[in-house]
Each structure stands twice: as C-alpha cells, then as structure tokens.
Amino acid sequence: MSRRIADPELAWLFENCYPNTLDTTVELSSFNGKPDTAVITGDIPAMWMRDSSAQVWPYLVLAAKDVALRHMLEGIIRRQARCILIDPYANAFMADLNALPLEWSKSDATEMKRGVGERKWELDSLCYPIRLAYGYWRSTGDTAPFDQNWRAAMKLAVETMRVQQRKDGPGPYHFQRTSKTPTETLAGDGYGAPVMPVGLIASGFRPSDDACTFPFLVPANLFAVTALGHLSQMAHEILHDDSLATEASTLAAEVAKALQQHAVVETAGGPIWAYEVDGYGSKLLMDDANVPSLLALPYLNSSPDAALYARTRNFVWSEGNPWFFKGSAGEGIGGPHEGKDMIWPMAITVYALTSQSEVEIARALTMLKYASAGSGFMHESFNRNDAAKFTRSWFAWANSLFGELVATVAEKHPALLSASR
C-alpha cells in the first residue's frame, strides 16, 4: 500500500498506524480450547468493548485470506461474548477477567464484578460487538464463533436494551463516582436524568465515557437500530433462533419509529438530528468526536435519511456546534472529555470517511498529517492552534481509523494518494 502513496509522510503514517493495534495491543491465548483475544485500548491496560471492536475493524477485509488473522478475530468475538455475560452494563474489562478493576473505578458506587475495568453503561458497548460479529461473518463466511455462549450473550444484550427503554422504571443500573469532573458521575442517585419512556434506549454515558445530559443518546440509538437488524439476520440464518431474530427486529423497529418522532429538531436550516433527548421535549444540539456520533452515522450504516444527515452534518461541522473548534492547526470536533479548543483527529478522519468530496478528503488528510506533530501516529486530541499540544500518544483506535481512511481512499479515490501533497 505505501508504495502507492506519493507523499512520503503520509506513507510513513500509514505504515505506523495501520498495524498499530496488532503490533501493540493484541494478546492472543485460548479459553476452553477456543481462541481468546484481549485487545487493550493503548496506554490504558483494559479492553473497551467499543475500542476493541473498532481497532480491528480495518482488518476484516484481509481475514478471508489470512487464517491467523481470522483466528485472532474469532478470539475477540468469543471474548466479547464472555464479557457481556459477566456484565452487560460494563464499558471496559480487564485483559485478565479475574483481575480487579482499573484504579479509578475501585471506589465507584455501582455493582462491580471481577474482570470489569469500568462500569459506565454506554449503549454502543453492546452495539459494537454485534457490528464486529456481523462484519466478520460477512467477510469470512465463518460461523465458528457463534455458539451457545454467543447466543446467550446476544439474548442478554437485547434484554438489557429492553430494560433501558425504562418503561418499568430506571432498571437495575446505577453509577456514582467521587470526582471534581461532573461528567464522571450520574445525577439522580446514579440513574441519570429522568426520561419519558417513548421507545428509545437510555444510556448513562456517551462513547467518550462522559455522562449524558439527556439519557436518550440519538447516535447510539440509530446505531442500535442497525446492530439489532444485523443481529436479527444472524439469529435467523446462523443460530436458527427465530425468537431472538424477532425480538431484535421488533426492538429495532420500535427504536427507529421513536427516533423519527422524538429525535428530530427544527432549526433555521431545516430539521436535523438532535444529539440527546429525554422524551419530554428537551433536545441537546451538539456533536462529540467519539463514534457513534452524528457525523459518523453513514460510516456506521446508521443514516436512514440522507437529506436529514446532510443538514445535520452541516450543523455539527460548524461553529453552531459548541464542540467544533477551528484554529491555525486545523478544524474539527472535540468534546467535554478533553475540553475547549481540543480537536480530535478521529473526528477529522470520520469527516473524510463520510465525505463524497475529494477536496474535503484531501484537506482532511493534510490536517491529519499536521495533527501527528511529527510523531508518526494519531493522538486523542490536539490544540486547535498547536498540534504539538496533544493528549494520549498511544491511542490505538485513532491509529486504526486513520489506517482505514487511507485504505478507503486508495480504493475509492486513488488519485488523491498518487498525487504528492
């Protein structure tokens, strides 16, 4: 691939970033005679359900022809099923599932179990393992990981989503943490803000691990519709479990209908998706860099209305979004997690992955080169006026996503790589 990239710096970045997950974060072993793979997020020694799925996503296209890679991916799917069965509300697990949690989680007021790294309920933490499993199946045709343990995990995932529609109260999950950062804990005795049960699925935290303002996180619910549809297909065709297939498709339809009724807001530029809602009529207009985001909806195959997305995209990539920043080092979306003026390379990468404009894609590649600040890797965030002021030098998801972008550009817009920039 790098021989096809005329720009030496871009080629160098690709060579470093694309294999970074495999080089530095994967631990392959076995459990009960089957492959078992832990994938840490990078500089934090724990496996996020979201990150571990996203970190290996760019390798799926290679798995059909690579037995060792397929073995590793099967191990992740099996490990994620084990994690869901330990606790469907946890967002992160330890590589050793008998280990104590991450240091900052040890005093959290919630129901911690061994092996859980952090217990922030994030709806996308159940959606990402379904996305990875579906992508693996479609890429390889292999059904080996989808055994009774995986079936049990998927049934629990759907049941958990049902409970978090909160039709019968807030459910069993609660979370509180002593912290000077308000987004590290949930209000309302650990249950979060109240919601009107309208069919949407509540989430305690965003994919940034920051607390939701309103629990119905719209991009996560749109992602859930897609994931549940994929699960329904897999339950029918692989598991031959029509009960699970029907339960998943029924829930997907209910959430999709509720999104149209409660998650669209009128603006001067026309209707757009809100970021969070509560079912009572309150709507939060913003976007966050972490995926699922409103910007990333087409990337996740979760954008059912192209015109609605186009208007939403214009809003979130503008100063109307309070977490959009623009400066001498670049422009893009950040979020409360790293605060004011900090742009996430992940958002710039997603902007390019969801763009049809070669001008936009080329500009994004230029900004990402600059965002690396000569390090050879992507970071979590960088200051809008100085890319050398960045957070997290080892953040494997950002590296994988950048590698995926370059591979995608090589396939769809090869002229952008063959011309030196």
C-alpha positions in Angstrom: 0.0 0.0 0.0 2.7 2.5 0.9 4.3 2.2 -2.5 1.0 3.6 -3.9 1.3 6.8 -1.7 3.3 9.5 -3.3 3.5 11.6 -0.2 6.4 10.1 2.0 5.0 11.5 5.2 1.5 10.1 4.6 3.0 6.7 3.6 5.1 6.7 6.9 2.0 7.5 8.9 0.1 4.7 7.2 2.9 2.2 7.8 2.9 3.1 11.5 -0.8 3.5 12.2 -2.5 0.7 10.2 -0.7 -2.2 12.1 -0.5 -0.4 15.4 -3.3 -2.4 17.0 -1.7 -5.7 16.0 1.8 -4.5 16.9 1.0 -3.2 20.4 -2.4 -4.1 21.8 -3.4 -7.7 21.0 -3.0 -10.6 23.4 -4.0 -13.9 21.9 -4.5 -17.0 24.1 -7.1 -19.7 24.4 -10.1 -20.5 26.7 -11.8 -23.9 26.8 -9.8 -24.9 23.7 -11.0 -21.9 21.6 -9.2 -18.7 20.6 -9.4 -15.9 23.2 -8.2 -12.5 22.3 -7.9 -9.4 24.6 -7.3 -6.1 22.9 -6.3 -3.2 25.2 -7.1 0.4 24.1 -3.4 1.5 24.2 -2.0 3.5 27.2 -4.8 2.2 29.4 -4.4 -1.5 30.2 -8.0 -2.5 29.7 -10.3 -3.7 26.8 -13.1 -1.3 25.9 -16.0 -3.1 24.1 -16.2 -0.2 21.7 -12.5 0.3 21.1 -11.6 -3.4 20.7 -14.2 -3.8 18.0 -13.2 -0.6 16.2 -9.5 -1.2 16.5 -9.6 -4.4 14.4 -12.4 -3.4 12.0 -10.0 -2.4 9.2 -8.5 -5.9 9.2 -11.8 -7.6 8.3 -11.1 -7.2 4.6 -8.0 -9.3 5.0 -9.4 -12.0 7.2 -10.9 -14.2 4.5 -7.4 -14.9 3.1 -5.4 -15.0 6.4 -6.0 -17.9 8.8 -4.0 -16.4 11.7 -5.9 -13.1 11.4 -9.2 -14.9 11.3 -8.2 -16.9 14.4 -7.4 -13.6 16.3 -10.7 -12.0 15.3 -12.6 -15.1 16.3 -11.0 -14.8 19.7 -12.2 -11.2 20.1 -15.8 -12.2 19.3 -15.6 -15.0 21.8 -14.0 -12.8 24.5 -16.7 -10.1 24.0 -19.4 -12.6 24.5 -17.8 -13.7 27.8 -17.6 -10.0 28.8 -21.3 -9.3 28.1 -22.2 -12.4 30.2 -20.1 -11.1 33.1 -21.8 -7.6 33.0 -23.8 -6.2 30.0 -23.6 -2.7 31.6 -19.8 -2.5 31.7 -17.9 -0.5 29.1 -14.4 -1.9 29.8 -12.9 -5.2 31.0 -9.5 -6.2 32.2 -7.4 -8.4 30.0 -7.4 -10.8 32.9 -11.0 -11.4 33.6 -10.2 -12.4 37.2 -8.4 -9.1 37.8 -9.6 -6.1 39.9 -10.9 -3.0 38.1 -8.9 0.0 36.9 -7.6 2.1 39.8 -10.1 5.0 39.3 -13.0 2.5 39.3 -12.3 0.7 42.6 -14.5 3.1 44.7 -17.3 3.6 42.3 -20.8 3.3 43.8 -22.1 0.6 41.4 -22.2 -3.2 41.3 -18.6 -4.1 40.2 -17.6 -7.7 39.4 -14.1 -9.2 38.9 -12.8 -8.7 35.4 -14.7 -5.4 34.9 -12.4 -2.5 34.3 -15.0 0.3 34.4 -18.8 0.1 34.6 -20.2 3.0 32.7 -23.3 2.0 30.8 -22.9 3.0 27.2 -25.4 1.7 24.7 -22.8 1.4 21.9 -20.8 -1.0 24.1 -23.4 -3.6 23.1 -23.8 -2.5 19.5 -20.1 -2.6 18.6 -19.6 -6.4 19.3 -22.7 -7.1 17.1 -21.1 -4.9 14.4 -17.8 -6.8 14.6 -19.5 -10.2 14.6 -21.7 -9.3 11.6 -18.7 -7.8 9.7 -16.6 -10.9 10.5 -19.4 -13.3 9.2 -19.9 -11.3 6.1 -16.2 -11.0 5.3 -15.2 -14.6 6.0 -18.4 -16.8 6.0 -17.1 -18.4 9.2 -19.7 -19.2 11.8 -17.4 -20.9 14.4 -17.6 -18.1 17.0 -21.4 -18.1 17.0 -22.0 -20.9 19.6 -24.4 -21.2 22.5 -22.3 -18.8 24.6 -22.6 -16.1 21.9 -26.3 -16.8 21.6 -26.7 -16.3 25.4 -24.7 -13.0 25.2 -26.8 -11.7 22.4 -30.0 -12.6 24.2 -28.7 -10.7 27.3 -27.7 -7.7 25.1 -31.3 -7.4 23.7 -32.8 -7.9 27.2 -30.6 -5.1 28.6 -31.6 -2.7 25.8 -35.2 -3.5 26.6 -34.7 -2.8 30.3 -33.1 0.5 29.4 -36.1 1.7 27.5 -37.2 2.3 31.1 -40.8 1.5 30.6 -40.9 -0.1 34.1 -38.7 2.4 35.9 -35.0 3.1 35.6 -33.9 -0.5 35.8 -31.1 -2.0 38.0 -28.1 0.0 36.7 -26.8 2.9 38.7 -23.4 4.6 38.9 -21.8 7.3 41.0 -18.1 8.4 41.3 -16.5 10.9 43.5 -14.8 13.3 41.1 -14.3 17.1 40.6 -15.4 16.5 37.0 -19.2 16.5 36.7 -19.3 14.3 33.6 -17.7 11.4 35.6 -20.8 10.6 37.5 -24.6 10.3 37.1 -27.1 12.6 38.8 -30.4 11.4 40.2 -28.9 8.9 42.7 -26.8 7.4 40.0 -29.6 6.8 37.5 -29.1 9.9 35.4 -31.7 12.5 34.3 -35.3 11.3 34.1 -36.8 10.3 30.8 -40.3 9.8 29.3 -40.4 6.1 28.1 -41.1 6.7 24.4 -39.4 3.6 23.0 -35.8 4.9 22.9 -33.0 3.2 24.8 -31.4 5.2 27.6 -27.6 5.4 28.1 -25.8 6.6 31.2 -22.7 7.7 29.3 -21.5 8.7 25.8 -18.9 6.9 23.8 -16.5 9.5 25.2 -17.2 8.0 28.7 -18.7 11.3 29.7 -22.1 11.3 31.3 -25.1 12.0 29.1 -27.1 15.3 29.7 -30.3 13.6 28.5 -30.2 9.8 28.5 -31.6 9.1 25.0 -28.3 9.5 23.1 -29.5 9.8 19.5 -26.5 8.5 17.5 -26.3 5.5 19.8 -29.9 4.7 19.3 -29.5 5.0 15.5 -26.5 2.6 15.8 -28.7 0.2 17.9 -31.2 0.1 15.1 -28.5 -1.1 12.7 -26.9 -3.5 15.1 -30.3 -5.1 16.0 -31.1 -5.5 12.4 -27.8 -7.3 11.8 -28.4 -9.5 14.9 -31.8 -10.4 13.7 -30.3 -11.6 10.4 -27.6 -13.6 12.2 -30.1 -15.1 14.6 -32.2 -16.3 11.8 -29.5 -17.5 9.3 -26.8 -18.8 11.7 -28.5 -19.6 15.0 -31.9 -20.6 13.5 -33.4 -18.8 16.5 -36.4 -17.1 15.2 -37.4 -16.0 18.6 -34.2 -13.9 19.1 -34.5 -12.7 15.5 -38.0 -11.4 16.1 -37.1 -9.8 19.4 -34.2 -8.0 17.8 -36.1 -6.8 14.7 -39.1 -5.8 16.8 -37.0 -3.7 19.1 -35.1 -2.1 16.1 -38.4 -1.1 14.6 -39.7 0.4 17.8 -36.5 2.5 18.3 -36.5 3.6 14.7 -40.1 4.9 15.0 -39.3 6.7 18.2 -36.3 8.4 16.7 -38.4 9.9 13.9 -41.0 11.1 16.5 -38.7 12.4 19.2 -35.1 13.0 18.0 -35.6 15.4 15.1 -35.5 19.1 15.8 -36.4 22.1 13.6 -33.7 24.7 13.0 -33.3 27.7 10.8 -31.5 25.4 8.3 -34.2 22.8 8.4 -34.8 19.7 10.5 -31.7 17.9 11.9 -30.9 15.1 14.3 -30.6 16.2 18.0 -27.6 14.7 19.9 -29.6 13.8 23.0 -33.2 14.0 24.0 -35.3 13.0 27.1 -38.7 12.2 25.6 -40.3 15.2 27.3 -39.3 17.6 24.5 -35.8 18.6 25.7 -33.2 18.4 23.0 -29.4 18.9 23.0 -27.9 20.3 19.8 -24.2 19.4 19.6 -21.9 16.5 18.5 -19.0 14.8 20.1 -15.9 13.4 18.3 -16.3 9.9 19.6 -18.1 7.3 17.5 -21.1 6.8 17.4 -21.6 10.4 16.6 -24.0 12.3 14.4 -21.1 12.9 12.0 -20.4 9.2 11.8 -23.9 7.9 11.0 -23.2 6.9 7.4 -19.9 5.3 8.5 -21.9 3.0 10.8 -24.6 2.4 8.1 -27.0 4.2 10.5 -28.2 7.1 8.5 -31.8 6.3 7.3 -32.4 9.8 5.8 -29.7 11.3 3.5 -31.2 14.8 3.5 -31.6 14.8 7.3 -28.0 13.7 7.7 -26.7 16.3 5.2 -28.3 19.1 7.2 -27.1 17.6 10.5 -23.6 17.3 9.1 -23.5 20.9 8.1 -24.5 21.9 11.6 -22.1 19.7 13.5 -19.1 20.8 11.3 -19.8 24.5 12.1 -19.5 26.9 14.9 -23.1 26.2 15.7 -21.9 23.1 17.4 -20.4 24.2 20.7 -17.7 21.5 20.4 -16.5 22.4 17.0 -13.1 24.3 17.0 -11.1 26.0 14.3 -7.6 27.4 14.5 -4.3 27.7 12.8 -3.6 23.9 13.4 -6.8 22.7 11.9 -10.5 22.4 12.4 -12.8 19.7 13.8 -15.0 18.4 16.6 -13.9 17.7 20.1 -16.0 17.3 23.2 -16.2 17.8 27.0 -13.8 14.9 27.6 -10.7 17.0 26.8 -12.5 20.3 26.8 -12.3 23.6 25.0 -10.1 24.1 21.9 -9.1 20.4 21.7 -9.8 18.8 18.3 -9.9 15.0 17.9 -8.1 13.6 14.9 -10.8 10.9 15.0 -13.4 13.5 14.0 -11.3 14.7 11.1 -10.9 11.1 10.0 -14.7 10.4 10.2 -15.3 13.7 8.3 -13.2 12.3 5.4 -14.7 8.8 5.6 -18.2 10.2 5.3 -17.4 12.8 2.5 -18.0 12.5 -1.2 -15.8 15.5 -1.9 -12.2 14.9 -2.9 -11.4 18.4 -1.9 -12.7 17.7 1.6 -10.9 14.4 1.8 -7.6 15.9 0.6 -7.9 18.7 3.1 -8.6 16.2 5.9 -5.5 14.2 5.0 -3.4 17.3 5.2 -4.8 18.2 8.6 -4.2 14.7 9.9 -0.6 14.8 8.8 -0.2 18.0 10.7 -2.1 16.7 13.7 0.5 13.9 14.1 3.0 16.6 15.1 5.9 14.6 13.6 5.2 11.6 16.0 4.2 9.2 13.3 0.9 8.4 15.0 -2.5 9.8 15.6 -3.4 11.2 19.0 -6.6 11.5 21.1 -6.8 15.3 20.7 -4.7 18.4 19.8 -4.9 22.1 20.4 -6.6 24.0 17.6 -3.6 26.3 17.4 -0.7 24.0 18.2 -0.7 20.3 17.2 2.3 19.7 19.5 -0.1 20.2 22.4 -1.8 16.8 22.3 -3.3 14.1 24.6 -2.6 10.4 24.5 0.4 9.4 22.4 -0.7 5.7 22.3 -4.4 5.6 21.3 -4.8 2.6 19.0 -8.4 3.3 17.9 -7.3 6.6 16.3 -4.4 4.9 14.6 -6.7 2.1 13.2 -9.2 4.6 12.0 -6.6 6.6 10.2 -5.3 3.4 8.5 -8.8 2.6 7.4 -9.2 6.0 5.9 -6.0 5.7 3.8 -7.0 2.2 2.7 -10.5 3.5 1.7 -9.1 6.5 -0.2 -6.8 4.1 -2.1 -9.8 2.1 -3.2 -12.3 4.9 -3.9 -10.1 7.9 -4.7 -6.7 6.6 -5.7 -5.7 9.8 -7.5 -5.5 11.6 -4.1 -2.7 9.3 -3.0 -0.8 9.1 -6.3 -0.5 12.9 -6.4 2.1 14.2 -3.9 0.6 16.6 -1.3 
